[in-house]
């Protein structure tokens, strides 16, 4: 078995909470904090921690605004985040192909 | 884009949990992760086209149909059925036209995965409602009058409520609640009719006008005031 794809896996994305956040954001231009929290059934603290980790890596952008006089936090994938996510999927597909019985 | 080709690929959705670092040696972890990613992407891709114009259009047509029914006394079951079935066909055609125009304006594909899912959710209850109505309209020779009109109205409210509720799984902004209002009222009224058996004379045009006209207008106005300026599908 070729170990190369395993070694290339992005450790920031390859964590179930962060991978779930990246997956959700990859299919939509932006999602609010509450939409992410409700869809993924995460606690506020857990989601905040993962969002911070992804933000520090430059994978997601966080915007704060107001809607109907209430604070609204929205998250979206950045271009590097989208690229990293696409590369992660490529690697997974490579590993799937590699593991398939010939 | 590759991610979206992946989203549209024909995977079977099995596992809802990611395999993570400690499970790298599990032979199927990568495949399971891909499936989970796809599930999450599908769940995330909500139908976010601006609904306000569609709701307002449906509301205006509902009010017009009710007004026509009241002015021209279209009270036989056949006239009543044909009037509202025609109105529903105009509303569906108009909603498609408005949604398509929005997609073209935003340079996006109209028949996107979220649009497809909403259409798939709407189809069974709306088709069922349409079939039941056609059968009733066909069976009634035109002289049955008020009782059947009321029953037809409540059946339409039920099916339409179910359709909105089903579509609400793929849409934000309280669509499910509107569905529950239709379902709840129809069930309560059916129960009231069956148990209390009141001798009441209700012109079903008013009921239809209120639910399919005024309620849509009110919801459309609410959405118009709260929707973001540049929604996306």
Contacts between the chains, C-beta under 8 A, distances in Angstrom:
chain1	res1	chain2	res2	distance
A	6	B	24	6.4
A	11	B	21	7.6
A	14	B	20	6.8
A	14	B	21	6.5
A	15	B	20	6.3
A	15	B	21	7.4
A	16	B	17	7.3
A	16	B	18	3.9
A	16	B	20	5.1
A	19	B	18	5.6
A	19	B	33	7.3
A	19	B	37	7.0
A	20	B	18	7.0
A	20	B	36	7.9
A	20	B	40	5.7
A	23	B	36	7.5
A	23	B	37	4.5
A	23	B	40	3.8
A	23	B	41	5.4
A	23	B	44	7.2
A	24	B	40	5.4
A	24	B	41	7.2
A	24	B	43	7.3
A	24	B	44	4.0
A	25	B	44	7.3
A	26	B	3	5.3
A	26	B	41	5.8
A	26	B	44	7.7
A	27	B	3	7.8
A	27	B	4	7.8
A	27	B	7	6.2
A	27	B	40	7.8
A	27	B	41	3.8
A	27	B	42	7.1
A	27	B	44	4.4
A	27	B	45	4.2
A	28	B	44	5.1
A	28	B	45	5.7
A	28	B	46	6.8
A	28	B	48	7.7
A	28	B	232	7.7
A	29	B	232	5.5
A	31	B	44	6.6
A	35	B	172	7.7
A	39	B	40	7.9
A	39	B	43	6.1
A	39	B	44	6.8
A	68	B	226	7.1
A	82	B	3	7.3
A	85	B	3	6.7
A	86	B	1	7.8
A	86	B	2	5.4
A	86	B	3	5.6
A	89	B	2	7.3
A	89	B	3	6.7
A	89	B	6	5.9
A	89	B	34	7.1
A	89	B	37	6.9
A	90	B	2	7.6
A	92	B	30	4.5
A	92	B	31	7.9
A	92	B	33	5.8
A	92	B	34	5.2
A	92	B	37	8.0
A	93	B	30	7.8
A	93	B	34	7.0
A	95	B	30	4.0
A	96	B	30	4.9
A	96	B	31	5.0
A	96	B	34	6.7
A	99	B	27	5.7
A	99	B	28	7.5
A	99	B	30	6.9
A	99	B	31	7.7
